[in-house]
Amino acid sequence: MRITTYYRLEDLYGKYGGYISTKELLNEGFSNRQIAILTEENYLEKVCHGCYWMSQCGHKKPDDYKCIEVCLSDPRAVIAMKSACYYQGLMESEPDVLAVATERTDRSVIKMKFPVERHYFSSSHFQYGIKKVETKFGKYNIYNIERSLCDMVRLKDATVIEVINHMEAQTVQYERISGYGKLLKEMNIKNMIRGEN
């Protein structure tokens, strides 16, 4: 392959933020054969069906690349529970498995190079507490802290204590968490935080 092909790929890094789809590569004049060769030579890393990371362009993946890549695979997926807490600064250690929530009716395949734990939620509860995060590399959905804690308690995830220990003792935040617990018909988080449960 001509050296200019590699230079063209490097020039696209800034335009697409490191991640690029097959459709975008084709629109930029790359052929399917060139895409296959660039993947074999590790200039492109296949992230999921129809999406690549430009791996030889001199840049590291962002710290939240797992969140971005899951949502490239399924744009409706939401980063959930302890993973959501970690990416919002409430846990020191990254969980071994990325927790992801989808609606029960979502049949999208989420097959990543890292471990993913998928949780299915009913449509009536799925939308509560979703935040949209936009970065220069891509965007993703994540549940806010209150929703994440409620789900962790409901699923009896012991990590919730570690998360609570990192929280600032602000009455407003406790009230918001309790509100989510009532909304989702779960146990009262405020009592657990205060050690009354």
Secondary structure, DSSP 8 states (H G I E B T S, - for coil): --HHHHHHHHHHHHHHTTEEEHHHHHHTT--HHHHHHHHHTTSEEEEETTEEEETTSS----TTHHHHHHHHH-TT-EE-HHHHHHHTTS-SS--SSEEEEEETT-------SS-EEEEEE-HHHHTTTEEEEE-SS-EEEEE-HHHHHHHHHHTT-TTHHHHHHHS---HHHHHHHHHHHHHTT---HHHHHTT--
